[in-house]
Amino acid sequence: MNRRDYIVRDAHPSEFGEIGALMVKVYSQLNGFPKQNEQPNYYKMLTNIGSLTENPGTKLLVAVSSDGKIGGGVVYFGDMKYYGSGGTATEERNASGFRLLAVDPSARGKGIGKLLTEACIQKAKEENQYQIVIHSTKAMQVAWKMYENMGFKRSEDLDFMQGELPVFGFRLLLK
């Protein structure tokens, strides 16, 4: 199965629990990323990922295979005031963002992360946004490289600390 065997769509509420469990699994396995006991509120947010969709313009997107298996998910924010990160990102105007991209370990290497990222970029373009803002960490080197290859540029003005964890900002200009 490869990327062409997946579609990206809004997650159904019945899938929120499975997506939250996937995100906890993926983030807790990142080498160098804080563990659940170090940042319990972060992992609680991941577990309850579907609740973010209660905010206007916020979507939980999911990549689903032709046989109905969830390969990954991401949260898209059409309004940065709901983005929920530290630093200045929530003050960005004419911008969309996405966070919390996770790909099931069994589906890695198939382009699902890129597929989810492209879906977020497309949504931002459809909403006539000027830019899309994201964050990454040193523990997320595969994603970091993918974002840079897709044209995202480091934006130090968006950097912040999440507890002891440095978080690095990126933006992609759409206009």
N, C-alpha and C positions, 0 to 999 in steps of 0.2 A: 504494500500500500504506500502511495506517495502523496504529495501535496495535492495533486489533482483529484484525489479521492476524498478530499475534505471540502466542506462548505463552512463559511463563517456566517453566523446568524445571532440574533439576540437569544440569550439563554432563556429557557422556560423556568418559571419559579420552581417547578418540580426537580430541576437540575442544580439548583443553587447549593444544596448540601454536598453533592458529589464534587462540584467545582471547588467549593471551599476546602474539602478534604484533599483534593488534588493540589491546591495552592499550599496548604500546610505541608504536605509531603515534599513538594518541590523546594520550597524555601528552607525548610528545616534540614535538607540534605546539601545545601550550598556550603561548600568549604569556605570558612571565614565569615559566614553570615551568622548573626546572633541566633541563639537557640530559643526555644519556647520559654524556658525558665528565665532567660535574660530579658526578653521583651514580650511578656504575656499579652499585653494589650494589642500589639501588632498581630500576634497569632490569633487572637480573638476576632480581630477585624477580618483576617483571612478566612477563618472558619465561617463567619457570617457574611461572606462577600456579597451575597445577594441583597443585603440591606442597603448597600450603597446605591442601588437602583431607585431607591425612594427619593433621591435628589433629582431635581429637574435636569434634563439633558444628560443624565448618567446612564450608561448601558453596560451590562455585562455581556460581552461577546464570547461566543464559544465556537471552536472548530470541531465539527462533527464529521466522522467518517461515513462513507456510504453504507456501512453496516450499523450505524447509530452509536459508535463509540466516541466518547469525548476525548479529543486529542490535546486540547489546551483551552485556555481562556485568558481574557484580559478585560480590564475595566476602562471604558472610554468616558471622558468627561467633556461634555460640550460647553460647560461653564466652569472656568478654573476656580471659582470661589468654592466649589465642592471637591476640589482635587485632594485636599486633605493631607498635604505634605508640610514639612517644615519649610523654612526659608521664605522666599518672596514669590514663589510660583503662583500662589492663590491670588496674587494681585495683578497677574498678567491679563491684559485686555485683548480682545480680538484673537483669542487663542483657545485651542482645545488641548487636551492632554490625555495621556493614558498611563496607567500604572498596573502593577501586579500581574504582569504577563507571566504565565506558567504553561509549560508544555509537559505532558505526561512523559516520564522517562522512557517508556516503551515506544513512544512516537517520535523521539528526538532524531534529528538528522533528516527529516522529511520536509523541512521548510514550513512547518506549522507556525513557528514564531514569526517568520517573515509574512506569512499569510495573514496572521492576526494584526501585525503592524500595518500592513498595507490596507486592511479594512479600516483601521483607525484613521489613517491618512486620508482615505477616501471619504469617510464621514466628515472629517474636518473640512475638506474641500467642498463637499456638498453644503456645508453650513457656512461657506464663504469666509472661513477663518483665515487670518493672516499667517498664523504659525501654529505648530504643535509642540508641546513641551513634555519632556519625559525626564525621568531620573534613573540612575543605575548605581551600582556599587562595584567595588573591585572584585567582589565574589562572583559577579555576573559577567565574566569576561566574554563568554560566547555571545550573550545578548549585546554587550557593549560594542563588540566588533561588528555585529550585524547592523546595529543602529548607525554606526559610522559609515559602513558600506552603503547604507540606504540614504546617506546625505545629511544625517543629523550632525550638528556641530556642538562641541563642548561649549557650555555657557556657564562660566564660573560664577556669574551673578545669581545663579539658581542653586548653587551648592548650599548644603546645610549639614548639620550633625544630627543623627537620630540616636540619641544616647551617646554611646562611644563609637558609633558607626558613621564614617564619612559617606555622604550621599552626594552624587555628582549630577549636575543638571545638563541637559542637552535641549537643543531646539532645532526644528526643521522649518525654514521659511517656506511658505506656500505661495507667496505672491512676490 
